[in-house]
Amino acid sequence: MPENPEVVLSIKKDGSMYIGQDQVTMENLQTLIEEAFMTATDKRLYLRADGELEYGNIVDIVEILKAAGVEIVGIITEVKTEKID
């Protein structure tokens, strides 16, 4: 993953979505992704989603991304750390 990816879609536990710092909805996601890719030099989208989201929600979003022309989706993961008591 590049140090500063151009297009990152973040999905929080409550289902709210953001491209960078801008909140998006399911209704305007495709349009905003298409607009973001018009100026992006790196044509990959990076997805950061809360681990507790239902798989079906992610599938719906990936379908919208495909319709917007996204061909490569990188998944941003975070290493879980164990709490030591």
N, C-alpha and C positions, 0 to 999 in steps of 0.2 A: 504494500500500500504506500502511495506517495505520502510525504510528510504533511502536505497541505492539500488534500483532495479538493477538487473544485465543486463537485456536486455530492452532497451527503444528505440522505433522507433519514431522519431520526424519528423513531416511533416510541413514544413513552408507554408506560404501563396502562395509563387511562385511555390509550388509543389516539391521543393527540399526535399530530405529525408536523415536522418542521423540515424545510429545506434551508440549511444554514440556520439563521435565527428567525426566519419567516414562517409563521404557522400556515399550514395548508389543510384542506379538507379533501375528502374522497371526491367531491364534486369538481374541485379545481386542480387536483393533483396532476392529471395528464397534461393540461395546458401549461402549468407552471414548470413541469419537467421538460416539456418541449421547448419552452422559452429558455430555460437554463442551459440546455444543450446547444442552442443556437450560438451562444458565445463561448462555451467551454472548449478548451483545447484538448482536454482529456475526456474522451467520450465514454467514460465508465461512471456508473453511479455506485456510490458506497452506501450500504444500508446498515444502520445501527438501530436495532430493535430490542426492546426489553425482553428478557428471557421468559417472562411469564405471559406473553401474548399468546393467544391461541393460533395454532398453525394455519387454520382457515383464514384468519385475518391477513396473515402474511401472503398467502396464496392469492387472495383478492388484490392485494396491493401490487404483487409481482405481475399480475395480468394487466393492470393499468400501466405499469412501467413498460411492458412489452408493447402495448398499444401506442405508447408515446415514442417508440422507436429505440428504447434502451436495449442493447444487446448483451452488455456485460454488467453484472451486478456483483460487486465485491461486498463481502459480509465483514463488518467490523465487530470483532469480539473482544471481550475483556476477560482476563484471567480471574477466576474466582479464587479468593483467598479464604482459607479456613480460619475461623476464630479459635484462638487458643485461650482456654480459661485458666 
